[in-house]
Amino acid sequence: MDATMELDMEHFRQRLLQVQTRLLQHGEDFDHERAREEELSFDLEDVPTDLAAELLERGREATVEEMIEEFLERIQRALEKIEEGTYGLCEDCGRPIPQARLEALPYAERCVECQSRIEVF
């Protein structure tokens, strides 16, 4: 039997959609908070600010936005893999990704062994 057939695809589809919804909500909350901060900084534009702190904050914001976007893309790819019948297979070695890993990271693209080869510590 194919290893992907042993997985409950509907369960993982729902898990992915839940994570996607949470990320989208987090992104909206982040956008609202940033807009509020920008309004505040606009209202206080005559007050001197520490340029380094502002640049650091803007860098952090870009990082959060980029991370959310990256995870949303990974979730979309995982949903596409469910449709294609390739969900749960490592992109590098083709072996099944353990179900416990998929429970923890439903958008996982690689098995632990292959993922550990590409991660930089």
N, C-alpha and C positions, 0 to 999 in steps of 0.2 A: 504494500500500500504506500502511496506517496506520502511523505512526511507532512506536507502542507495540508493534506486531507484530514489529518488527525487534529489539526487546530480548528477551533470553533471560529470560523471567519466572521460570523456576525458579531460575536463577542468582541473580537479585535476591531471590527469596523466601528462598533459603538464606543470602544475605548478611545480610538483615534479621534472620533468626532467630539467626544467629551474634552479631550486635551485641546483640540482645535478651538472649541468654544471658549475654554478658559484662556487660551493665548490671545484670542481675538478680544475678549473682554479686558484682559490685562493691557493690551495695546491701546484700547479705547480709553481706559482709565489713565494710562500713561499720557496719552495725547491731551486729555482734559486737564490733567495736572500741569503739564508743560504749558498749555495755553494759559492757564491761570497764572503760572509763574511769569510768563512773558508779559501778561497784562500788568502784573505787579511791577515788573522791572520797567515797563513803559511808563507807568505812573510815577516811578521814582527815578526817571532817567537823569535828573540833575544831581543825584547822589553819586559820588565817586564809588566805583566798584573795583574789586581786586580782579584784574584781567586774568591772572593765572587761574583763579578759582572759577571764573566764568568759562574759560576754555576747557578746564577739567570737567566741569559739569556738562558742557556741550558734547565733549568726547564721550562721557558716560551715557548720555542720552542716545547718541548714535549707536553705541554698542548695544544698548538694550533693544533699540529698534531693529538692528541687524540680527540680533539673536532671535527675536520673535519671528522675523521674516524667514530666517533659516529653518527654524523648527516648523513653521507653517508649510514650507516647501517640502520638508522631510515627511510631514504628515500626509501631504497631498500625494507624494510618491508612494507612500505605504498604501494609501487607499487605492491608487492605480494598480499596485501589485496585487491587491486582493482581487480586483476585477480580472487581472491577467492570469491569476492562479499561481503567482510566483511569490506571494507574501510568505515570510518566514524562512526564506532561503538566503544564505549569506551571498552578498554581491561579489565577494572575492573568490571563495572556494566552492560555493554552490551547496554546501552542506546545510542541513536544517539549523536554524537558530533555536536554542533551547526555549521552551515555552516560558520558563521563569524569567528569562531575559526579556522576552516580548511583553510579559505582564508588567515588568518594571519600565521598559522603554518600548512601547508598542510601535514606534517609528524606527527601531533599530534596523540598520542596513547590513550589519556584519555580525558574525559570531564573535564571542569574546576573544578568541585566539587571533582572528584576523584584525579586529579592532585594536588589540594591544600592539600589533605591529605598526600601525599607522599613527598612534597617539604619541605626541611628544610631551615629555614630562619636564 
